[in-house]
Amino acid sequence: MSGTPSPSTASTARASGPARASRASKVSRTPRFRPRARRALVALHVVFAVGLLGSDAGVLALVVAGWRRAATAAAVYPAALLLGDWLLLPLALLSLATGVLLGLGTQWGLFRYWWVAISLVVNTGGTLLAWFALLPGLRGAAHAAAAGQAVADPGGVVRASASACAVLTATVFLSYLKPLGRIRRPVTRVTSDG
């Protein structure tokens, strides 16, 4: 009996050495959330992302109304700016932050799967465009409308907001369908020096 290893001893012997160290280092490199914390973070991320899409759709509806009827510009552009400043940008930042946390703390990673990497790039780009293109356009339109002047480029504000809605909708489909699989990493060959 002492000469035959028990199944638990045999499995321990097989898992020792470099293979065991490699598995242990992979596990420790990727911090994981506990299931309850992960579900809460996923719920927050979905709330922020859906809120972002809704606020952007609201901004789009307002800027289309201002573009189609110049008489409503004095009311709709300041309202669109209010939505942009108070909802759109904060929700974009919160959606991006919770998405990054989910990528870092779950098996999906940030750059392991195409759909996650594309979503990260698109959401980062969309947040930057909202900050540096959409909101300044809304601000200019709101100030012009409040001063009783014609809005310089109402079509540009509509295009920016419609593009943001389209990109956000595409990101929702990416997250739901999860296409394209894993990102392939280059295979490194181990050579022996002896």
Disulfide bonds with the S-S distance in Angstrom:
none
